Amino acid sequence: MSETASISLSIAGRYAQALFELAKEEGALTALEADAKALGVALAESADLAGMIQSPVIGRDEQAAAMNAVANAMGLQALTRQTIALMAQKRRLFVLPQLVSDLLARISTEKGEVTAEVTSAVALTPAQAEALAAALKAKVGKDVILNAAVDDTLIGGLVVKLGSTMVDTSVKAKLAALQNAMKEVG
């Protein structure tokens, strides 16, 4: 991990910890989770918003005004709006995507959930996703939230990442293993 990424994660972690603890004290974790998800979607879908929070050219007052307008339009709770305003004042909006990820992870942990990154060759049907989540829950003993992605280069099968464990049952991985085995023979 680069030094810049490490610093960004550290900054985001401090803001996330403070915001999480305040929301927990107020019994507002559900509202905070909704705010974090909404912010994550907005940042992913709006290149202008993502560019604005990263731009060193845009002044802190302009960033604060823009983020205030966005927060009000999204109907974010007061605690989230105040945190964003503080981040704008301190020129820390560039870590907003990391803050969102950190908050969602903390909330999931608080709820006793774990997240599994699942990559498949074709989109999973709801029944397949449900069966996979149930199987993973049986293995880890916690509710499992699936983050599904599609990668058609896998040809078939799945790649599941759950915490530090990765299981790769893709045809692509099996073909690569076969290719390596054949190199050893010849």
QUIDA-V9442 format. One line per field, one symbol per residue. phi: phi as a letter, one per 30 degrees, with the letter a starting at -180 (. if undefined). A space follows every 10 residues. Layout:
phi=???
This chain:
phi=.ddddddddd dddddddddd ddddddicdd dddddddddd ddddccdddd dddcdddddd dddddddddd ddddiddedd dddddddddc hcddcedddd dddddddddd dicbcccccb dbeddedddd dddddddddc ibdcccccbc bdddiaibbc cbiccbbccd dedddddddd dddddd
